[in-house]
């Protein structure tokens, strides 16, 4: 069964406090976890201008895995316009 390990780096536009970042992050994580994956905030927890996430995902085949990884990238761009996904590093293991 193939799985992916990904590192995502997001820049937050117009964020003035850690409290505001936490609200954005909570909404993002809740939305992402609906798609049967594991995700955590990995670093930059005290920086209110950037979110660093690490995500893992298991699927039954590589094509489905690639499709769902692209869907996650599109989901962030579509539903969170105040976030700029500037790095999406992925490692796929088969």
C-alpha positions in Angstrom: 0.0 0.0 0.0 1.6 3.3 -1.0 1.8 6.2 1.4 3.0 9.8 1.3 4.8 12.0 3.8 4.5 15.7 3.0 5.8 19.0 4.4 3.7 22.0 3.7 4.7 25.6 4.3 2.0 28.3 4.3 2.3 32.0 4.6 -0.6 33.8 6.3 -1.7 37.1 4.8 -3.0 39.8 7.2 -2.5 38.0 10.5 -1.7 40.1 13.5 -1.6 37.7 16.4 -1.0 34.1 17.4 -4.6 33.9 18.5 -5.7 34.7 14.9 -3.2 32.2 13.5 -4.6 29.5 15.9 -8.2 30.2 14.6 -7.0 29.8 11.0 -5.0 26.7 11.8 -7.9 25.1 13.7 -10.2 25.6 10.7 -7.6 24.3 8.3 -6.8 21.1 10.3 -10.5 20.3 10.8 -11.1 20.6 7.1 -8.1 18.5 6.1 -8.7 15.7 8.6 -12.1 15.0 6.9 -10.1 13.4 4.1 -8.6 10.5 6.1 -5.1 11.7 6.7 -2.8 12.7 9.6 -1.6 16.2 9.9 0.2 18.2 12.6 1.8 21.7 13.0 5.5 20.8 13.0 7.4 24.1 13.6 7.1 27.9 13.6 4.4 27.6 16.3 5.3 31.1 17.7 5.5 32.8 14.3 2.1 34.3 13.4 3.0 34.7 9.7 3.8 31.1 8.8 2.3 27.6 9.3 4.5 24.5 8.9 2.5 21.3 8.6 3.6 17.7 8.2 1.0 15.3 6.7 0.9 11.6 6.0 -1.6 9.8 3.8 -2.2 6.1 2.9 -4.2 5.0 -0.2 -4.8 1.7 -2.0 -2.8 2.7 -5.1 -0.4 5.4 -6.2 -2.7 7.0 -8.7 -5.3 7.7 -5.9 -2.6 8.9 -3.6 -1.3 11.4 -6.3 -4.9 12.5 -6.9 -5.6 13.1 -3.2 -2.4 15.0 -2.7 -3.3 17.4 -5.6 -6.8 17.7 -4.1 -5.3 18.8 -0.7 -3.2 21.5 -2.5 -6.3 22.7 -4.4 -8.4 22.6 -1.3 -6.1 25.0 0.6 -5.9 27.4 -2.4 -9.7 27.3 -2.9 -11.0 27.4 0.7 -8.3 29.4 2.4 -7.5 32.3 0.2 -5.6 34.1 3.0 -3.0 31.3 3.0 -0.2 31.1 0.4 1.1 27.5 0.0 4.7 28.3 -1.0 6.2 24.8 -0.4 4.7 21.4 -0.8 7.4 18.7 -0.4 6.2 15.1 -0.8 7.8 11.7 -0.5 5.8 8.8 -1.9 6.7 5.3 -0.8 5.3 2.2 -2.6 
